[in-house]
Amino acid sequence: MKIQLEKVIPGKGQSFKIFTPRLKHYFYWHYHPEFELTFVEAPSGIRHVGQHVSSYLQSDLIFIGSNIPHLNFDYELQTDYRQIVIQMKEDFVGTALRASPELAAIQQLFDRSALALSFYGVTKKKAAEKMQRMLRLPPFEQLLCLLEVFQLLANSSEYELLNDRDTSVKLFLKDKVRMSSVYEYIHASFNENPDVNEIAAKVNLSTAAFCRYFKKQTNMTFTDFVNQYRISQAKTYLLNGMNISETTYAVGFSSLSHFSQLFKKLVGDNPSEFKRKLLGGSSH
């Protein structure tokens, strides 16, 4: 569960890799020099890219820059899902991105990806359709279709930046190795009682120094981060059929009212409203 360098090998006769990984039982906190475009469709899942931790609902389309640590988007999915991942180096079309005026918008998209981008709306729908079609095309047509996808994304305003600074491993390798230990600890103990003193000792910092360090790395306190992680997991459990009481205890809360208040604060709806809107069924 330590941070891992993924070795990316393009398909035969191709300058990029397109595939449909299935890693839901594997906590794969990793990075690679290649850029990555991922579409995943599932009721709910964890989105963890660089400093950013949240959850997605129904589907997610993410463009991640070079060497940004991220968790596999199908981690711990309990229902059926589909996922398409495309990985490529910045020079997957040679020097054309920086040399061709026609591709200037795509080059700017690649530059913005250093912060990681999440796309939504019509852009996500159209890009996902093209990525699905790419799976059935021969290599040359795949390349043309990929450029169409990037042109669509480059000219879209339907996106959010997930990080406020470059979080790539090349700039913060020591920090990312240390943070991977923190993420490992949170993942293993979020449903119990994560202890800031215990994790501080694990990464060889005093508690006060760890709290300052963690806030700098994530823009959140340790407690806020753990609660965000718990609520992200709770959304997944609720959408996979677990009732509210079961979910409360499954993610480490002993008080149903405390869980519901925090859920409302972070999600905007209480657990019952969330289930009703997404599933339209009973929430008890």
Secondary structure, DSSP 8 states (H G I E B T S, - for coil): ---EE------TT-SEEEE----TT---EEE-SSEEEEEEEEEEEEEEETTEEEEEEEEEEEEE-TT--EE-TTTT--S--EEEEEEE-TTTTTTHHHH-GGGHHHHHHHHHGGG-EEE-HHHHHHHHHHHHHHTTS-HHHHHHHHHHHHHHHHT---EEES-SS---HHHHHHHHHHHHHHHHHHHHHTTS---HHHHHHHTT--HHHHHHHHHHHHSS-HHHHHHHHHHHHHHHHHHTT--HHHHHHHTT-S-HHHHHHHHHHHHSS-HHHHHHHHH-S---
